[in-house]
Amino acid sequence: MEEAGAFHCCATCIHFRVEKGMSGVSYRCSRLTYETRPDYRFQCWTPTERVKRLMEARQKQAE
């Protein structure tokens, strides 16, 4: 699936978490335990099922 680059970011990963606290909202990778941002990219990216379906649909359109 070569379209991964169009989708590959923390916000589309199964490990992305939004944490709301007294000091505001923070974003964290539950796998790496790093604080992150929605548009950051790490090598461990595992897309959500919704993103996988979008990637497959785009791949079919390209064929």
PDBQT receptor file of N, H, CA, C and O in Angstrom, charges set to zero:
ATOM      1  N   MET A   1       0.824  -1.175   0.000  1.00  0.00    +0.000 N 
ATOM      2  CA  MET A   1       0.000   0.000   0.000  1.00  0.00    +0.000 C 
ATOM      3  C   MET A   1       0.871   1.241   0.000  1.00  0.00    +0.000 C 
ATOM      4  O   MET A   1       1.306   1.693   1.059  1.00  0.00    +0.000 OA
ATOM      5  N   GLU A   2       1.120   1.778  -1.129  1.00  0.00    +0.000 N 
ATOM      6  H   GLU A   2       0.766   1.412  -1.989  1.00  0.00    +0.000 HD
ATOM      7  CA  GLU A   2       1.997   2.918  -1.250  1.00  0.00    +0.000 C 
ATOM      8  C   GLU A   2       1.357   4.219  -0.802  1.00  0.00    +0.000 C 
ATOM      9  O   GLU A   2       2.052   5.223  -0.650  1.00  0.00    +0.000 OA
ATOM     10  N   GLU A   3       0.057   4.224  -0.589  1.00  0.00    +0.000 N 
ATOM     11  H   GLU A   3      -0.507   3.408  -0.713  1.00  0.00    +0.000 HD
ATOM     12  CA  GLU A   3      -0.646   5.424  -0.167  1.00  0.00    +0.000 C 
ATOM     13  C   GLU A   3      -0.440   5.718   1.321  1.00  0.00    +0.000 C 
ATOM     14  O   GLU A   3      -0.980   6.701   1.828  1.00  0.00    +0.000 OA
ATOM     15  N   ALA A   4       0.312   4.904   2.013  1.00  0.00    +0.000 N 
ATOM     16  H   ALA A   4       0.751   4.105   1.601  1.00  0.00    +0.000 HD
ATOM     17  CA  ALA A   4       0.491   5.088   3.452  1.00  0.00    +0.000 C 
ATOM     18  C   ALA A   4       1.013   6.479   3.784  1.00  0.00    +0.000 C 
ATOM     19  O   ALA A   4       0.629   7.050   4.804  1.00  0.00    +0.000 OA
ATOM     20  N   GLY A   5       1.873   7.031   2.951  1.00  0.00    +0.000 N 
ATOM     21  H   GLY A   5       2.186   6.567   2.122  1.00  0.00    +0.000 HD
ATOM     22  CA  GLY A   5       2.424   8.353   3.211  1.00  0.00    +0.000 C 
ATOM     23  C   GLY A   5       1.360   9.416   3.339  1.00  0.00    +0.000 C 
ATOM     24  O   GLY A   5       1.530  10.370   4.097  1.00  0.00    +0.000 OA
ATOM     25  N   ALA A   6       0.274   9.274   2.618  1.00  0.00    +0.000 N 
ATOM     26  H   ALA A   6       0.136   8.499   2.002  1.00  0.00    +0.000 HD
ATOM     27  CA  ALA A   6      -0.814  10.240   2.692  1.00  0.00    +0.000 C 
ATOM     28  C   ALA A   6      -1.553  10.161   4.027  1.00  0.00    +0.000 C 
ATOM     29  O   ALA A   6      -2.203  11.125   4.431  1.00  0.00    +0.000 OA
ATOM     30  N   PHE A   7      -1.461   9.051   4.694  1.00  0.00    +0.000 N 
ATOM     31  H   PHE A   7      -0.933   8.268   4.366  1.00  0.00    +0.000 HD
ATOM     32  CA  PHE A   7      -2.195   8.834   5.940  1.00  0.00    +0.000 C 
ATOM     33  C   PHE A   7      -1.293   8.749   7.162  1.00  0.00    +0.000 C 
ATOM     34  O   PHE A   7      -1.762   8.956   8.282  1.00  0.00    +0.000 OA
ATOM     35  N   HIS A   8      -0.019   8.452   6.979  1.00  0.00    +0.000 N 
ATOM     36  H   HIS A   8       0.362   8.284   6.069  1.00  0.00    +0.000 HD
ATOM     37  CA  HIS A   8       0.898   8.140   8.068  1.00  0.00    +0.000 C 
ATOM     38  C   HIS A   8       1.147   9.344   8.968  1.00  0.00    +0.000 C 
ATOM     39  O   HIS A   8       1.921  10.237   8.625  1.00  0.00    +0.000 OA
ATOM     40  N   CYS A   9       0.494   9.359  10.107  1.00  0.00    +0.000 N 
ATOM     41  H   CYS A   9      -0.135   8.633  10.385  1.00  0.00    +0.000 HD
ATOM     42  CA  CYS A   9       0.759  10.332  11.158  1.00  0.00    +0.000 C 
ATOM     43  C   CYS A   9       0.198   9.765  12.457  1.00  0.00    +0.000 C 
ATOM     44  O   CYS A   9      -0.623   8.848  12.439  1.00  0.00    +0.000 OA
ATOM     45  N   CYS A  10       0.636  10.307  13.563  1.00  0.00    +0.000 N 
ATOM     46  H   CYS A  10       1.303  11.053  13.578  1.00  0.00    +0.000 HD
ATOM     47  CA  CYS A  10       0.210   9.775  14.861  1.00  0.00    +0.000 C 
ATOM     48  C   CYS A  10      -1.306   9.749  15.035  1.00  0.00    +0.000 C 
ATOM     49  O   CYS A  10      -1.843   8.802  15.610  1.00  0.00    +0.000 OA
ATOM     50  N   ALA A  11      -1.997  10.764  14.551  1.00  0.00    +0.000 N 
ATOM     51  H   ALA A  11      -1.561  11.533  14.084  1.00  0.00    +0.000 HD
ATOM     52  CA  ALA A  11      -3.444  10.850  14.759  1.00  0.00    +0.000 C 
ATOM     53  C   ALA A  11      -4.204   9.702  14.107  1.00  0.00    +0.000 C 
ATOM     54  O   ALA A  11      -5.350   9.446  14.476  1.00  0.00    +0.000 OA
ATOM     55  N   THR A  12      -3.600   9.004  13.148  1.00  0.00    +0.000 N 
ATOM     56  H   THR A  12      -2.669   9.213  12.847  1.00  0.00    +0.000 HD
ATOM     57  CA  THR A  12      -4.274   7.889  12.471  1.00  0.00    +0.000 C 
ATOM     58  C   THR A  12      -3.804   6.530  12.972  1.00  0.00    +0.000 C 
ATOM     59  O   THR A  12      -4.156   5.499  12.397  1.00  0.00    +0.000 OA
ATOM     60  N   CYS A  13      -3.017   6.523  14.032  1.00  0.00    +0.000 N 
ATOM     61  H   CYS A  13      -2.731   7.360  14.499  1.00  0.00    +0.000 HD
ATOM     62  CA  CYS A  13      -2.442   5.281  14.571  1.00  0.00    +0.000 C 
ATOM     63  C   CYS A  13      -3.295   4.735  15.718  1.00  0.00    +0.000 C 
ATOM     64  O   CYS A  13      -3.933   5.494  16.448  1.00  0.00    +0.000 OA
ATOM     65  N   ILE A  14      -3.297   3.418  15.862  1.00  0.00    +0.000 N 
ATOM     66  H   ILE A  14      -2.779   2.802  15.269  1.00  0.00    +0.000 HD
ATOM     67  CA  ILE A  14      -4.067   2.786  16.936  1.00  0.00    +0.000 C 
ATOM     68  C   ILE A  14      -3.522   3.128  18.324  1.00  0.00    +0.000 C 
ATOM     69  O   ILE A  14      -4.232   2.958  19.316  1.00  0.00    +0.000 OA
ATOM     70  N   HIS A  15      -2.296   3.598  18.415  1.00  0.00    +0.000 N 
ATOM     71  H   HIS A  15      -1.720   3.736  17.609  1.00  0.00    +0.000 HD
ATOM     72  CA  HIS A  15      -1.667   3.900  19.700  1.00  0.00    +0.000 C 
ATOM     73  C   HIS A  15      -1.829   5.354  20.135  1.00  0.00    +0.000 C 
ATOM     74  O   HIS A  15      -1.403   5.714  21.232  1.00  0.00    +0.000 OA
ATOM     75  N   PHE A  16      -2.430   6.190  19.307  1.00  0.00    +0.000 N 
ATOM     76  H   PHE A  16      -2.776   5.898  18.415  1.00  0.00    +0.000 HD
ATOM     77  CA  PHE A  16      -2.587   7.612  19.596  1.00  0.00    +0.000 C 
ATOM     78  C   PHE A  16      -3.656   7.828  20.658  1.00  0.00    +0.000 C 
ATOM     79  O   PHE A  16      -4.767   7.309  20.544  1.00  0.00    +0.000 OA
ATOM     80  N   ARG A  17      -3.320   8.591  21.688  1.00  0.00    +0.000 N 
ATOM     81  H   ARG A  17      -2.418   9.012  21.781  1.00  0.00    +0.000 HD
ATOM     82  CA  ARG A  17      -4.247   8.871  22.773  1.00  0.00    +0.000 C 
ATOM     83  C   ARG A  17      -4.322  10.373  23.021  1.00  0.00    +0.000 C 
ATOM     84  O   ARG A  17      -3.310  11.071  22.967  1.00  0.00    +0.000 OA
ATOM     85  N   VAL A  18      -5.525  10.860  23.292  1.00  0.00    +0.000 N 
ATOM     86  H   VAL A  18      -6.347  10.293  23.336  1.00  0.00    +0.000 HD
ATOM     87  CA  VAL A  18      -5.745  12.246  23.686  1.00  0.00    +0.000 C 
ATOM     88  C   VAL A  18      -6.047  12.228  25.176  1.00  0.00    +0.000 C 
ATOM     89  O   VAL A  18      -6.961  11.539  25.629  1.00  0.00    +0.000 OA
ATOM     90  N   GLU A  19      -5.270  12.992  25.931  1.00  0.00    +0.000 N 
ATOM     91  H   GLU A  19      -4.527  13.552  25.563  1.00  0.00    +0.000 HD
ATOM     92  CA  GLU A  19      -5.445  13.037  27.379  1.00  0.00    +0.000 C 
ATOM     93  C   GLU A  19      -5.839  14.448  27.787  1.00  0.00    +0.000 C 
ATOM     94  O   GLU A  19      -5.128  15.409  27.495  1.00  0.00    +0.000 OA
ATOM     95  N   LYS A  20      -6.970  14.566  28.459  1.00  0.00    +0.000 N 
ATOM     96  H   LYS A  20      -7.548  13.785  28.697  1.00  0.00    +0.000 HD
ATOM     97  CA  LYS A  20      -7.447  15.863  28.919  1.00  0.00    +0.000 C 
ATOM     98  C   LYS A  20      -7.208  15.961  30.416  1.00  0.00    +0.000 C 
ATOM     99  O   LYS A  20      -7.650  15.109  31.186  1.00  0.00    +0.000 OA
ATOM    100  N   GLY A  21      -6.503  17.011  30.816  1.00  0.00    +0.000 N 
ATOM    101  H   GLY A  21      -6.144  17.703  30.189  1.00  0.00    +0.000 HD
ATOM    102  CA  GLY A  21      -6.203  17.201  32.226  1.00  0.00    +0.000 C 
ATOM    103  C   GLY A  21      -6.431  18.636  32.647  1.00  0.00    +0.000 C 
ATOM    104  O   GLY A  21      -6.940  19.451  31.878  1.00  0.00    +0.000 OA
ATOM    105  N   MET A  22      -6.055  18.933  33.863  1.00  0.00    +0.000 N 
ATOM    106  H   MET A  22      -5.642  18.271  34.488  1.00  0.00    +0.000 HD
ATOM    107  CA  MET A  22      -6.222  20.282  34.405  1.00  0.00    +0.000 C 
ATOM    108  C   MET A  22      -5.436  21.321  33.603  1.00  0.00    +0.000 C 
ATOM    109  O   MET A  22      -5.868  22.468  33.479  1.00  0.00    +0.000 OA
ATOM    110  N   SER A  23      -4.298  20.927  33.064  1.00  0.00    +0.000 N 
ATOM    111  H   SER A  23      -3.947  19.996  33.164  1.00  0.00    +0.000 HD
ATOM    112  CA  SER A  23      -3.448  21.869  32.326  1.00  0.00    +0.000 C 
ATOM    113  C   SER A  23      -3.776  21.907  30.833  1.00  0.00    +0.000 C 
ATOM    114  O   SER A  23      -3.093  22.591  30.071  1.00  0.00    +0.000 OA
ATOM    115  N   GLY A  24      -4.805  21.186  30.411  1.00  0.00    +0.000 N 
ATOM    116  H   GLY A  24      -5.359  20.630  31.030  1.00  0.00    +0.000 HD
ATOM    117  CA  GLY A  24      -5.203  21.200  29.004  1.00  0.00    +0.000 C 
ATOM    118  C   GLY A  24      -5.137  19.826  28.374  1.00  0.00    +0.000 C 
ATOM    119  O   GLY A  24      -5.157  18.804  29.060  1.00  0.00    +0.000 OA
ATOM    120  N   VAL A  25      -5.057  19.823  27.059  1.00  0.00    +0.000 N 
ATOM    121  H   VAL A  25      -5.040  20.653  26.502  1.00  0.00    +0.000 HD
ATOM    122  CA  VAL A  25      -5.046  18.579  26.294  1.00  0.00    +0.000 C 
ATOM    123  C   VAL A  25      -3.609  18.217  25.928  1.00  0.00    +0.000 C 
ATOM    124  O   VAL A  25      -2.825  19.077  25.528  1.00  0.00    +0.000 OA
ATOM    125  N   SER A  26      -3.277  16.947  26.069  1.00  0.00    +0.000 N 
ATOM    126  H   SER A  26      -3.915  16.248  26.394  1.00  0.00    +0.000 HD
ATOM    127  CA  SER A  26      -1.972  16.460  25.613  1.00  0.00    +0.000 C 
ATOM    128  C   SER A  26      -2.197  15.217  24.762  1.00  0.00    +0.000 C 
ATOM    129  O   SER A  26      -3.234  14.561  24.855  1.00  0.00    +0.000 OA
ATOM    130  N   TYR A  27      -1.226  14.913  23.949  1.00  0.00    +0.000 N 
ATOM    131  H   TYR A  27      -0.384  15.446  23.873  1.00  0.00    +0.000 HD
ATOM    132  CA  TYR A  27      -1.296  13.770  23.041  1.00  0.00    +0.000 C 
ATOM    133  C   TYR A  27      -0.148  12.828  23.374  1.00  0.00    +0.000 C 
ATOM    134  O   TYR A  27       0.976  13.264  23.622  1.00  0.00    +0.000 OA
ATOM    135  N   ARG A  28      -0.444  11.535  23.376  1.00  0.00    +0.000 N 
ATOM    136  H   ARG A  28      -1.358  11.182  23.175  1.00  0.00    +0.000 HD
ATOM    137  CA  ARG A  28       0.560  10.554  23.785  1.00  0.00    +0.000 C 
ATOM    138  C   ARG A  28       0.471   9.305  22.942  1.00  0.00    +0.000 C 
ATOM    139  O   ARG A  28      -0.615   8.895  22.532  1.00  0.00    +0.000 OA
ATOM    140  N   CYS A  29       1.617   8.702  22.684  1.00  0.00    +0.000 N 
ATOM    141  H   CYS A  29       2.499   9.035  23.018  1.00  0.00    +0.000 HD
ATOM    142  CA  CYS A  29       1.675   7.390  22.042  1.00  0.00    +0.000 C 
ATOM    143  C   CYS A  29       1.648   6.364  23.171  1.00  0.00    +0.000 C 
ATOM    144  O   CYS A  29       2.570   6.306  23.984  1.00  0.00    +0.000 OA
ATOM    145  N   SER A  30       0.598   5.561  23.221  1.00  0.00    +0.000 N 
ATOM    146  H   SER A  30      -0.152   5.608  22.560  1.00  0.00    +0.000 HD
ATOM    147  CA  SER A  30       0.492   4.580  24.303  1.00  0.00    +0.000 C 
ATOM    148  C   SER A  30       1.492   3.444  24.147  1.00  0.00    +0.000 C 
ATOM    149  O   SER A  30       1.814   2.768  25.125  1.00  0.00    +0.000 OA
ATOM    150  N   ARG A  31       1.983   3.225  22.949  1.00  0.00    +0.000 N 
ATOM    151  H   ARG A  31       1.722   3.774  22.155  1.00  0.00    +0.000 HD
ATOM    152  CA  ARG A  31       2.978   2.164  22.728  1.00  0.00    +0.000 C 
ATOM    153  C   ARG A  31       4.365   2.621  23.148  1.00  0.00    +0.000 C 
ATOM    154  O   ARG A  31       5.063   1.919  23.880  1.00  0.00    +0.000 OA
ATOM    155  N   LEU A  32       4.763   3.802  22.683  1.00  0.00    +0.000 N 
ATOM    156  H   LEU A  32       4.197   4.372  22.089  1.00  0.00    +0.000 HD
ATOM    157  CA  LEU A  32       6.104   4.307  22.984  1.00  0.00    +0.000 C 
ATOM    158  C   LEU A  32       6.161   5.100  24.290  1.00  0.00    +0.000 C 
ATOM    159  O   LEU A  32       7.246   5.354  24.814  1.00  0.00    +0.000 OA
ATOM    160  N   THR A  33       5.009   5.486  24.810  1.00  0.00    +0.000 N 
ATOM    161  H   THR A  33       4.128   5.279  24.384  1.00  0.00    +0.000 HD
ATOM    162  CA  THR A  33       4.837   6.324  26.000  1.00  0.00    +0.000 C 
ATOM    163  C   THR A  33       5.429   7.718  25.812  1.00  0.00    +0.000 C 
ATOM    164  O   THR A  33       5.756   8.384  26.795  1.00  0.00    +0.000 OA
ATOM    165  N   TYR A  34       5.572   8.166  24.575  1.00  0.00    +0.000 N 
ATOM    166  H   TYR A  34       5.307   7.625  23.777  1.00  0.00    +0.000 HD
ATOM    167  CA  TYR A  34       6.070   9.506  24.274  1.00  0.00    +0.000 C 
ATOM    168  C   TYR A  34       4.911  10.480  24.195  1.00  0.00    +0.000 C 
ATOM    169  O   TYR A  34       3.803  10.116  23.800  1.00  0.00    +0.000 OA
ATOM    170  N   GLU A  35       5.180  11.735  24.580  1.00  0.00    +0.000 N 
ATOM    171  H   GLU A  35       6.079  12.030  24.901  1.00  0.00    +0.000 HD
ATOM    172  CA  GLU A  35       4.237  12.790  24.247  1.00  0.00    +0.000 C 
ATOM    173  C   GLU A  35       4.437  13.069  22.764  1.00  0.00    +0.000 C 
ATOM    174  O   GLU A  35       5.569  13.059  22.281  1.00  0.00    +0.000 OA
ATOM    175  N   THR A  36       3.372  13.312  22.052  1.00  0.00    +0.000 N 
ATOM    176  H   THR A  36       2.453  13.320  22.444  1.00  0.00    +0.000 HD
ATOM    177  CA  THR A  36       3.450  13.464  20.604  1.00  0.00    +0.000 C 
ATOM    178  C   THR A  36       2.492  14.558  20.151  1.00  0.00    +0.000 C 
ATOM    179  O   THR A  36       1.873  15.226  20.981  1.00  0.00    +0.000 OA
ATOM    180  N   ARG A  37       2.369  14.740  18.875  1.00  0.00    +0.000 N 
ATOM    181  H   ARG A  37       2.872  14.198  18.201  1.00  0.00    +0.000 HD
ATOM    182  CA  ARG A  37       1.424  15.663  18.255  1.00  0.00    +0.000 C 
ATOM    183  C   ARG A  37       0.682  14.883  17.178  1.00  0.00    +0.000 C 
ATOM    184  O   ARG A  37       1.220  13.899  16.671  1.00  0.00    +0.000 OA
ATOM    185  N   PRO A  38      -0.540  15.286  16.807  1.00  0.00    +0.000 N 
ATOM    186  CA  PRO A  38      -1.298  14.542  15.791  1.00  0.00    +0.000 C 
ATOM    187  C   PRO A  38      -0.568  14.376  14.455  1.00  0.00    +0.000 C 
ATOM    188  O   PRO A  38      -0.739  13.360  13.782  1.00  0.00    +0.000 OA
ATOM    189  N   ASP A  39       0.239  15.362  14.068  1.00  0.00    +0.000 N 
ATOM    190  H   ASP A  39       0.377  16.188  14.615  1.00  0.00    +0.000 HD
ATOM    191  CA  ASP A  39       0.907  15.296  12.763  1.00  0.00    +0.000 C 
ATOM    192  C   ASP A  39       2.317  14.704  12.814  1.00  0.00    +0.000 C 
ATOM    193  O   ASP A  39       2.974  14.624  11.776  1.00  0.00    +0.000 OA
ATOM    194  N   TYR A  40       2.796  14.291  13.974  1.00  0.00    +0.000 N 
ATOM    195  H   TYR A  40       2.262  14.356  14.817  1.00  0.00    +0.000 HD
ATOM    196  CA  TYR A  40       4.109  13.652  14.070  1.00  0.00    +0.000 C 
ATOM    197  C   TYR A  40       4.067  12.273  13.420  1.00  0.00    +0.000 C 
ATOM    198  O   TYR A  40       3.000  11.691  13.222  1.00  0.00    +0.000 OA
ATOM    199  N   ARG A  41       5.257  11.766  13.094  1.00  0.00    +0.000 N 
ATOM    200  H   ARG A  41       6.124  12.239  13.254  1.00  0.00    +0.000 HD
ATOM    201  CA  ARG A  41       5.371  10.448  12.471  1.00  0.00    +0.000 C 
ATOM    202  C   ARG A  41       6.474   9.647  13.149  1.00  0.00    +0.000 C 
ATOM    203  O   ARG A  41       7.577  10.153  13.356  1.00  0.00    +0.000 OA
ATOM    204  N   PHE A  42       6.179   8.403  13.491  1.00  0.00    +0.000 N 
ATOM    205  H   PHE A  42       5.283   7.992  13.322  1.00  0.00    +0.000 HD
ATOM    206  CA  PHE A  42       7.168   7.483  14.042  1.00  0.00    +0.000 C 
ATOM    207  C   PHE A  42       7.180   6.220  13.185  1.00  0.00    +0.000 C 
ATOM    208  O   PHE A  42       6.204   5.938  12.490  1.00  0.00    +0.000 OA
ATOM    209  N   GLN A  43       8.249   5.476  13.225  1.00  0.00    +0.000 N 
ATOM    210  H   GLN A  43       9.042   5.705  13.790  1.00  0.00    +0.000 HD
ATOM    211  CA  GLN A  43       8.398   4.263  12.424  1.00  0.00    +0.000 C 
ATOM    212  C   GLN A  43       7.443   3.150  12.857  1.00  0.00    +0.000 C 
ATOM    213  O   GLN A  43       7.199   2.220  12.088  1.00  0.00    +0.000 OA
ATOM    214  N   CYS A  44       6.904   3.229  14.061  1.00  0.00    +0.000 N 
ATOM    215  H   CYS A  44       7.102   3.984  14.686  1.00  0.00    +0.000 HD
ATOM    216  CA  CYS A  44       6.073   2.144  14.581  1.00  0.00    +0.000 C 
ATOM    217  C   CYS A  44       4.609   2.247  14.159  1.00  0.00    +0.000 C 
ATOM    218  O   CYS A  44       3.786   1.456  14.618  1.00  0.00    +0.000 OA
ATOM    219  N   TRP A  45       4.275   3.183  13.312  1.00  0.00    +0.000 N 
ATOM    220  H   TRP A  45       4.944   3.825  12.939  1.00  0.00    +0.000 HD
ATOM    221  CA  TRP A  45       2.887   3.480  12.945  1.00  0.00    +0.000 C 
ATOM    222  C   TRP A  45       2.094   2.243  12.554  1.00  0.00    +0.000 C 
ATOM    223  O   TRP A  45       2.509   1.475  11.685  1.00  0.00    +0.000 OA
ATOM    224  N   THR A  46       0.943   2.055  13.207  1.00  0.00    +0.000 N 
ATOM    225  H   THR A  46       0.606   2.678  13.913  1.00  0.00    +0.000 HD
ATOM    226  CA  THR A  46      -0.005   0.997  12.886  1.00  0.00    +0.000 C 
ATOM    227  C   THR A  46      -1.353   1.663  12.655  1.00  0.00    +0.000 C 
ATOM    228  O   THR A  46      -1.974   2.135  13.608  1.00  0.00    +0.000 OA
ATOM    229  N   PRO A  47      -1.823   1.712  11.406  1.00  0.00    +0.000 N 
ATOM    230  CA  PRO A  47      -3.049   2.455  11.119  1.00  0.00    +0.000 C 
ATOM    231  C   PRO A  47      -4.285   1.831  11.757  1.00  0.00    +0.000 C 
ATOM    232  O   PRO A  47      -4.354   0.619  11.962  1.00  0.00    +0.000 OA
ATOM    233  N   THR A  48      -5.249   2.679  12.064  1.00  0.00    +0.000 N 
ATOM    234  H   THR A  48      -5.193   3.664  11.898  1.00  0.00    +0.000 HD
ATOM    235  CA  THR A  48      -6.536   2.206  12.572  1.00  0.00    +0.000 C 
ATOM    236  C   THR A  48      -7.263   1.474  11.443  1.00  0.00    +0.000 C 
ATOM    237  O   THR A  48      -6.893   1.595  10.275  1.00  0.00    +0.000 OA
ATOM    238  N   GLU A  49      -8.286   0.724  11.797  1.00  0.00    +0.000 N 
ATOM    239  H   GLU A  49      -8.586   0.625  12.746  1.00  0.00    +0.000 HD
ATOM    240  CA  GLU A  49      -9.058  -0.015  10.785  1.00  0.00    +0.000 C 
ATOM    241  C   GLU A  49      -9.674   0.932   9.756  1.00  0.00    +0.000 C 
ATOM    242  O   GLU A  49      -9.709   0.626   8.564  1.00  0.00    +0.000 OA
ATOM    243  N   ARG A  50     -10.153   2.067  10.219  1.00  0.00    +0.000 N 
ATOM    244  H   ARG A  50     -10.125   2.316  11.187  1.00  0.00    +0.000 HD
ATOM    245  CA  ARG A  50     -10.750   3.057   9.309  1.00  0.00    +0.000 C 
ATOM    246  C   ARG A  50      -9.721   3.533   8.279  1.00  0.00    +0.000 C 
ATOM    247  O   ARG A  50     -10.030   3.646   7.093  1.00  0.00    +0.000 OA
ATOM    248  N   VAL A  51      -8.517   3.804   8.732  1.00  0.00    +0.000 N 
ATOM    249  H   VAL A  51      -8.266   3.712   9.696  1.00  0.00    +0.000 HD
ATOM    250  CA  VAL A  51      -7.460   4.265   7.831  1.00  0.00    +0.000 C 
ATOM    251  C   VAL A  51      -7.054   3.144   6.869  1.00  0.00    +0.000 C 
ATOM    252  O   VAL A  51      -6.799   3.402   5.693  1.00  0.00    +0.000 OA
ATOM    253  N   LYS A  52      -6.992   1.920   7.356  1.00  0.00    +0.000 N 
ATOM    254  H   LYS A  52      -7.199   1.710   8.311  1.00  0.00    +0.000 HD
ATOM    255  CA  LYS A  52      -6.687   0.790   6.462  1.00  0.00    +0.000 C 
ATOM    256  C   LYS A  52      -7.706   0.691   5.337  1.00  0.00    +0.000 C 
ATOM    257  O   LYS A  52      -7.340   0.468   4.183  1.00  0.00    +0.000 OA
ATOM    258  N   ARG A  53      -8.998   0.858   5.670  1.00  0.00    +0.000 N 
ATOM    259  H   ARG A  53      -9.296   1.039   6.607  1.00  0.00    +0.000 HD
ATOM    260  CA  ARG A  53     -10.038   0.803   4.641  1.00  0.00    +0.000 C 
ATOM    261  C   ARG A  53      -9.880   1.944   3.632  1.00  0.00    +0.000 C 
ATOM    262  O   ARG A  53     -10.046   1.733   2.431  1.00  0.00    +0.000 OA
ATOM    263  N   LEU A  54      -9.565   3.130   4.105  1.00  0.00    +0.000 N 
ATOM    264  H   LEU A  54      -9.431   3.301   5.081  1.00  0.00    +0.000 HD
ATOM    265  CA  LEU A  54      -9.338   4.261   3.210  1.00  0.00    +0.000 C 
ATOM    266  C   LEU A  54      -8.154   4.009   2.273  1.00  0.00    +0.000 C 
ATOM    267  O   LEU A  54      -8.215   4.327   1.086  1.00  0.00    +0.000 OA
ATOM    268  N   MET A  55      -7.091   3.442   2.811  1.00  0.00    +0.000 N 
ATOM    269  H   MET A  55      -7.041   3.184   3.776  1.00  0.00    +0.000 HD
ATOM    270  CA  MET A  55      -5.907   3.127   2.003  1.00  0.00    +0.000 C 
ATOM    271  C   MET A  55      -6.252   2.089   0.938  1.00  0.00    +0.000 C 
ATOM    272  O   MET A  55      -5.833   2.217  -0.213  1.00  0.00    +0.000 OA
ATOM    273  N   GLU A  56      -7.004   1.073   1.313  1.00  0.00    +0.000 N 
ATOM    274  H   GLU A  56      -7.344   0.970   2.248  1.00  0.00    +0.000 HD
ATOM    275  CA  GLU A  56      -7.408   0.032   0.361  1.00  0.00    +0.000 C 
ATOM    276  C   GLU A  56      -8.299   0.618  -0.739  1.00  0.00    +0.000 C 
ATOM    277  O   GLU A  56      -8.147   0.272  -1.910  1.00  0.00    +0.000 OA
ATOM    278  N   ALA A  57      -9.225   1.499  -0.366  1.00  0.00    +0.000 N 
ATOM    279  H   ALA A  57      -9.349   1.780   0.586  1.00  0.00    +0.000 HD
ATOM    280  CA  ALA A  57     -10.119   2.121  -1.336  1.00  0.00    +0.000 C 
ATOM    281  C   ALA A  57      -9.326   2.975  -2.331  1.00  0.00    +0.000 C 
ATOM    282  O   ALA A  57      -9.604   2.949  -3.530  1.00  0.00    +0.000 OA
ATOM    283  N   ARG A  58      -8.360   3.715  -1.844  1.00  0.00    +0.000 N 
ATOM    284  H   ARG A  58      -8.135   3.735  -0.870  1.00  0.00    +0.000 HD
ATOM    285  CA  ARG A  58      -7.535   4.548  -2.729  1.00  0.00    +0.000 C 
ATOM    286  C   ARG A  58      -6.672   3.687  -3.644  1.00  0.00    +0.000 C 
ATOM    287  O   ARG A  58      -6.449   4.027  -4.806  1.00  0.00    +0.000 OA
ATOM    288  N   GLN A  59      -6.192   2.571  -3.108  1.00  0.00    +0.000 N 
ATOM    289  H   GLN A  59      -6.373   2.295  -2.164  1.00  0.00    +0.000 HD
ATOM    290  CA  GLN A  59      -5.387   1.663  -3.921  1.00  0.00    +0.000 C 
ATOM    291  C   GLN A  59      -6.229   1.088  -5.066  1.00  0.00    +0.000 C 
ATOM    292  O   GLN A  59      -5.751   0.983  -6.195  1.00  0.00    +0.000 OA
ATOM    293  N   LYS A  60      -7.472   0.719  -4.778  1.00  0.00    +0.000 N 
ATOM    294  H   LYS A  60      -7.860   0.805  -3.861  1.00  0.00    +0.000 HD
ATOM    295  CA  LYS A  60      -8.372   0.182  -5.814  1.00  0.00    +0.000 C 
ATOM    296  C   LYS A  60      -8.674   1.237  -6.862  1.00  0.00    +0.000 C 
ATOM    297  O   LYS A  60      -8.740   0.927  -8.052  1.00  0.00    +0.000 OA
ATOM    298  N   GLN A  61      -8.859   2.485  -6.436  1.00  0.00    +0.000 N 
ATOM    299  H   GLN A  61      -8.806   2.737  -5.470  1.00  0.00    +0.000 HD
ATOM    300  CA  GLN A  61      -9.118   3.575  -7.367  1.00  0.00    +0.000 C 
ATOM    301  C   GLN A  61      -7.933   3.788  -8.307  1.00  0.00    +0.000 C 
ATOM    302  O   GLN A  61      -8.109   4.095  -9.486  1.00  0.00    +0.000 OA
ATOM    303  N   ALA A  62      -6.719   3.619  -7.767  1.00  0.00    +0.000 N 
ATOM    304  H   ALA A  62      -6.576   3.370  -6.810  1.00  0.00    +0.000 HD
ATOM    305  CA  ALA A  62      -5.511   3.831  -8.557  1.00  0.00    +0.000 C 
ATOM    306  C   ALA A  62      -5.298   2.726  -9.590  1.00  0.00    +0.000 C 
ATOM    307  O   ALA A  62      -4.631   2.940 -10.602  1.00  0.00    +0.000 OA
ATOM    308  N   GLU A  63      -5.858   1.559  -9.339  1.00  0.00    +0.000 N 
ATOM    309  H   GLU A  63      -6.400   1.386  -8.517  1.00  0.00    +0.000 HD
ATOM    310  CA  GLU A  63      -5.678   0.433 -10.264  1.00  0.00    +0.000 C 
ATOM    311  C   GLU A  63      -6.594   0.533 -11.390  1.00  0.00    +0.000 C 
ATOM    312  O   GLU A  63      -6.586  -0.327 -12.270  1.00  0.00    +0.000 OA
TER     313      GLU A  63
